[in-house]
Amino acid sequence: MFQSHSGAFASTSSGDDFPAHPKSSPRNEPVRHLLYGSPKAIQIVIKTLHRLGYAEPNEWSRPMPTERPGEMMCILTKTVQIE
């Protein structure tokens, strides 16, 4: 799993040669998750992410067919705060 990072900067400067990094304003950025698989497999992953509290099932797009027989695709767009 991914670990959350604070967005803090590490400095290698030992003196006052470089000014401290200014605290930047947080901004929001969209992140898209794509699921490819059989309808049943996609449903299982969506339910698992819901149980983990990550996304509501109705936040996902409707399943869309791909070029591969029996394969579907669903999309979820989440907004993350970048510090």
C-alpha positions in Angstrom: 0.0 0.0 0.0 1.1 3.6 -0.5 2.1 5.6 2.5 1.0 9.2 3.0 3.8 11.7 3.0 3.5 15.1 4.7 4.9 17.0 1.7 7.7 18.5 3.8 11.0 19.4 2.2 14.3 18.0 3.5 17.2 20.4 3.4 20.8 19.4 2.9 22.1 23.0 3.6 24.1 23.4 6.8 23.9 27.2 6.8 21.9 30.1 5.6 23.0 29.7 2.0 19.5 28.9 0.8 16.2 30.4 2.1 13.8 28.0 3.6 11.1 26.6 1.3 8.0 28.7 1.7 5.0 26.9 2.8 3.0 26.4 -0.4 -0.7 26.6 -0.4 -2.4 23.2 -0.7 -4.1 22.5 -4.0 -6.5 19.8 -5.2 -5.7 17.5 -8.1 -7.8 14.8 -9.7 -6.5 11.2 -9.8 -8.2 8.6 -11.9 -8.4 4.9 -11.1 -9.2 2.5 -13.9 -10.4 -1.1 -13.3 -10.2 -3.6 -16.1 -11.6 -7.1 -15.8 -14.7 -9.2 -15.9 -17.9 -7.6 -14.5 -17.7 -9.9 -11.4 -14.1 -9.1 -10.7 -14.7 -5.3 -11.0 -17.7 -5.6 -8.7 -15.6 -7.4 -6.1 -12.9 -4.7 -6.2 -15.5 -1.9 -5.9 -17.1 -3.5 -2.9 -13.7 -4.1 -1.3 -12.7 -0.5 -1.7 -16.1 0.6 -0.3 -15.6 -1.7 2.8 -12.2 -0.1 3.3 -13.9 3.3 3.3 -12.1 4.5 0.1 -14.9 5.1 -2.3 -18.7 4.7 -2.6 -19.9 2.3 -5.2 -21.9 5.1 -6.9 -18.7 7.2 -7.4 -17.5 4.7 -10.1 -18.6 5.0 -13.7 -20.9 2.5 -15.2 -19.0 -0.5 -16.6 -18.0 0.1 -20.2 -17.0 -2.7 -22.6 -13.4 -2.7 -23.9 -12.1 -4.2 -27.1 -11.4 -7.5 -25.4 -14.3 -10.0 -25.2 -15.8 -10.2 -21.7 -13.7 -7.4 -20.4 -15.2 -4.2 -18.9 -13.7 -1.0 -17.6 -14.8 1.3 -14.7 -13.4 4.7 -13.8 -13.2 6.5 -10.5 -12.0 10.1 -10.1 -10.9 11.1 -6.7 -9.6 14.5 -5.6 -6.4 14.6 -3.6 -4.9 17.5 -1.7 -1.3 18.3 -2.7 0.7 20.2 -0.1 
